[in-house]
């Protein structure tokens, strides 16, 4: 294709996707809610190197927001994102509207209950139903060969992988490493909500996870002691933060582990002012 094309109508997007599939082209998809940062752009640059045609989608999905969350205030700058997409070599920017993605009377949902009982699934009921449903719809519309997701949302990637595998959707799900600011804060569109003071202490979220990893590699195996040490660290360094969860889980099942294993995930969600920030660190003692 010559130049980037913007598509808004879901049926038009599906016609393109089906035609590409008939032609045997490798199509990459980067699904997003927009207001891009370097994490999004890194996904697009990586995907660009591995496909014939690249689609990026921008859709602020209402069904994954709960009551009182920031649906109506979610940051948006479609023109800026469009220019960035072109710079990253995106062939099609898919920007559907809510009424076209969810027709009146919509009542069909995708649920992956086993992986959504813990972490964000516990504190944001219904969130992953919305995520799984919209990603399933995007896969059906774009017909991609693979889709790339950031591993900051580790649980999300696990949910999408399981959904794709168990519903026999012919899409390869690629998880890509967390992209961070120079001070260690995981990049997020919601970082824009932080005040200057909050932004100054936010990097301690990752530093708490690094503290936990250091304790484990030094021999600590008591999960309770590890969680307490990190909670104390956050209380000291992010006193205005409200901890949503701090869990040690199996990376595949997302179930809490009661003792340190050779491979586990430390995951955290912390509310800081108007922002709810998540981060994680996979700790593999064999590496």
N, C-alpha and C positions, 0 to 999 in steps of 0.2 A: 504494500500500500504506500502511496505517496502522501506524506503529511498526515497529521493526526486527525481522526474523525471523532466527532462527539455524537453519541447516540443516547437518546432519552427514552424512546419507546421500547418496552421489553420485547414485544413481538419482533421488532426490527432487529434487536440484538440477537434474538434466537435464530432468526433467519440467517444472519451473518455467521453465527457459531456453527449451525448445521452445515452451511456451505463449506466452511473451513474444514470441518470434520470429513465431509465427503472428499475434499481435496487431499486429505491425509496430512494436513499441516499441524505442526506442534504449536499449541496455543497456551500461553501463560496468562494467569489471572492473579491480580493483586486486589483483593476486596478491602475497601476502607470506608470509613465514615467521613473522610476529608480532613481539612485543616492540617495538611501534611507537615511532617518534620523529617529529619534525616533518617529516622527509622523506616518510615514509609518509602522514602527515596531509595534507601539501600535495598529494599525488597524489589523495587522496580528495576534497579540496575542489575541486580543478580538475575532476576527473571529474564531480562532482556538478552542476557548472554546464553540463555538456555531454551529459547523458543524461536519460532518463525514469526509469530504475531503475538503482541502483548496487549492485553486489556487491563485497564485499571478501572475499578468502580468506585463511585462515591455515592453512598446512600446512608443517611442517618436513620437507622432502622428503629422505628418507634416501638416495636414489640420486644426489644431487649432492654427497654428502660422501665424502671418501676415507678410507683407513685412518689412524687417529691424529688425525683432525680432530674438531671439537667437536660432533658430532651429539647425543650424549647430554647434553651440558652447555649446549646452545644456550639462551640466555635465553628465558623464557616467562612471560607473565602474561595469560592469556586473559580473565580478568574485567576487568582494566584495559583491555585492547584492545577488549573488547566495549563498554565504556562510551564509549571514544573513538570507536568506529565510529558509535554512535548520535548522538554530538555532531556528527559530520561528515555526517550525513544518509544513512548507509548503509542500504539497504533490506533486504539479505540479507547476513548474515555466514556464509560457508561454511567450516566447520571439520571436514573429514573426518579420519578416523583412518587410520593407515598401512595396516592390513590391508584396508580398504575401497578404498583407492586402488591398492594392489598386491596382487592376489589371488594365492594360492599358485600357483607355477609361472609367474609373470609372466616373459615373455622377449621382449617386443616393445619396441624402442627406436628413438628418433629421433636421428639423427646429422647434424651439419652440419660435415663435416670441414674444408672450406676455410677456415672462419672460426675454427677452434678449435686451430690448430697453434701459435699464438703466445700471448703474455701468460698469462692465467690458464689457458688450455687446455693450455699447455705445462707449467706447474708444478702443475696439478691434473688429472691424467689422468682422464677419465671424468666430470669435473664437468659439462661442457656437454651430454653425453649425458643426464644426469639432469635438467638444467634444461629442455632441449628436450622431453624426454618428458613431464615433469609439466606444462609449459605447454600442450603439445598436448592433454593430457588435460583440463586446466582449460578450455581453449577449447571442447572437445567437450561438456563437462558444463554449463558456464554459458551457452554460445551467445551470447557478448557481441557487440555491435556494434564496440566498441573496447576495448583494454586499455592501461592506463597503467603505465609503468615508469620508474624513476629512471635518469638518465644517469651516475650514479656507476659503475654496472655497464655501461659503454659496450659492451663486447664482448658481454655478454648481450643487450642490446637489438638489436645487429646480428645475432646468431644467431637471435633470435626473429623478426625481420623477414624474414630469408632463409627460414627454415622456413615461415613463414606464406605468403609469396609463392609458394614453389616447391611447396608441398603444396596450394595453392589453398584455404586456409582463409579464410573470409569474415570476417576480423577485422582491424580497423585497429590497428596498433601505434603508440602514442604515447609518445615519449621526452620526459621532462620534466627541466628543469635540476637540477643538484646543489644540495641544500640544505645549508648549512654552519652551524656554530656561529659565534658572534660573532668568534672568533679565527681563523676560516678552516678549521678541521678539518671534513672532510666527515662528515655525520651517518651513523652506522652502529649497528646493534644491538650489534655487537661492541665498540663503544667502552667498554661497561661493564666489559670485561676489564682496561682500563688502570688502572695504579696512579696515584697522584697525581703522581709524578715522570714517569711515561710520558705522562700526559695533558698535562703542561706542555710537553713537547717535540714532541708529535704535530702541532701546527699547522705545524711546519716542513716537513711533507710537501708541503703546498700551496705554501708559500713557495719551496721548491725548484723547483716547476713555474713559479711566477711569475718566478723568476730566469731560467729557461730562456726564457720568453717575452720577457723584457726583452732578453736577449742576441740573440734572433732579430730583434726589431724594431730593434735597434741595428746589425744587419747581419751577425751571425754566421750562417754557412751550413753549417759543418762539424758533422755530427751527432755525430762522435766527440768533438769539443771540447765540444759542448753536454752530452752525457751525462757527460763527465768533470767538468765544472763542477758539475753537480747531485750527482753521487756524492760529490765533495769537500765540497759543502755539507752533505749528509746526514751524512757522517762527522764533520764538525765540530759540527753542531748536534743530531744524533740519534745519538750514539756507541753507544748500546745497541741501535740498530736494525739489523736484518739485511735487506739489500735483496734482494728476490726477483727483481724485474725493474725496469728503467727503459728504456722503449722509445719510439721515435718511429715511429708507424705511420700507414698510410693509414686514414682514419676508416671507410671502407666495407669494404675487404678485410681489414683488421687485419694487413696485411703490413708488416714493417719497411721504412722508407724509408732509403736511403743518402745522400740529400741533402735539404735543406729544400725543401719545396714551398710553394705559396701557401696550402694548406689541409692540415693534418696534426693528429694527436692525440699528445700527450705523455702516456704512461700509466705509472703506478708501482704496485708492490705492495711493502710493507715490513712485516716482522714486528717487532712491538714488544711484548716480553713475551709474553703469551698471545694477543695479538691479531694478526691479519693484516689490515692496512689497505690499501685500494686508493683511488686517486684518479686523476684525469685532467684535462687541459686541452686543449680544442680551440683551435688557433691558426690563424686565418684572416688572412693578410696583406693581404687585399683589404678587410678591415673595420677 
